[in-house]
Amino acid sequence: MKKMIVMAIVMVAIVACSGGNKKSTADSKASASIDGAKIYKSNCMLCHGDDGKLGLNNSKDLTVSKLTKEERIDIITNGKNTMVGFSSLLDEDEIKAVADYTFTLK
């Protein structure tokens, strides 16, 4: 229980420190390419690990996930269980880029 509370505090701190500079979809499309790996490493690696297998705070092993791209986008956007949603931090294109990147972790 104590570990869950500590992880919840860490996740809140990460979200708070990530900044609130949500880009508009138009801004995202203006950029040549969105680096899903970089976004993953900034926001997801703490719990899922660099290789997607860490499992910290009960996070899923992304290397064996059978979720579709749409399901991954939904979870990244809205969160699930102890995972927070990233809709307030990432725009739609960035979330899609992260979802695409997670498929490379297999």
N, C-alpha and C positions, 0 to 999 in steps of 0.2 A: 504494500500500500504506500509506504514511504517513497519507494522508487517511482511509483506512478505519479505521485504529487510532485516530486523533483522533476520528472520528465515533462509534466504539464507546465511547470514554471519555465523550464528551458524552452519549450515550444512557444510559449507566449512571448518570451524574451526574443526569440528568433524572429517571430512575426513582427514584433514591435520594432526591432532594430533593422528590419529589412527595408524600411522606408515605405512611404505611401505614394510613391511616384508611379502610379498606374498609368501606363501608356495607352493612348487611344488606338483603336484598330487602324486608323489611317496612319499614325506614326509607325506602327509595326510594319505595315506593308511598305512604307517608305524605306525601311532598312533593307539592305540587300539580303540578309539572311539572319535568322534567329538561331542562336546557338543553344539548342536544347540541353546539351551536355553541361554547359556552363551554368544554366539555370538550375538544372538538377543538382549540380555540385554545391550551389549556393543555398538551395532550399530543401533538398530531399536527402542528401548524403548523411546528415546527422543520424537519422533513424534507419534508412535503408542501406547505408554504406556505399562506398565507391563502386562496388560490384553488384549492388542490389540485394545482397544476402545477409546483411547485418542483423536485421530483426529486432533492433532496439525498440523498446516500448511497444512490443507486440506487432511491429510493422511486418508486412508480408514480404516474402522472398520474391522479388520481382523476376528472378531468373526462371521461375517455374510457373509464373502467373499465366493463366489462360484467358484473362480478360481481353475483350476486344478494345480497339482504339477508343471507341465511343464510351465504353465503360471506364476506361482509364481517365479519359477527359472528365467524365462526371465526378469521379473520386478526387482527382486533382482540384477540380473547381469547387466542389462542395464539401470535401472531406468525408471521412467514414470512421466510426468508432473514435479512437484517440487522435487520429490524424485530422489536423485542421485543414479547411479549404483554403485555396489560394486565389480565389476570385477577386479579392480586394488588393492583391499584390501583383498579380500577373494578368495580362490581357489574354483574350481568346487565342491569339496566334502563339503566344508564349506557352500557354498551357498545352496546345496541340504539339508544339515542338518538344516539350518535356515528355508527353505521351509517346511521341515517335521515338525519342531517345530511349525510353524504357524497353522498347523492343530489342535494342542492341545489347541489352544486358543478358541475353539468353546464352 
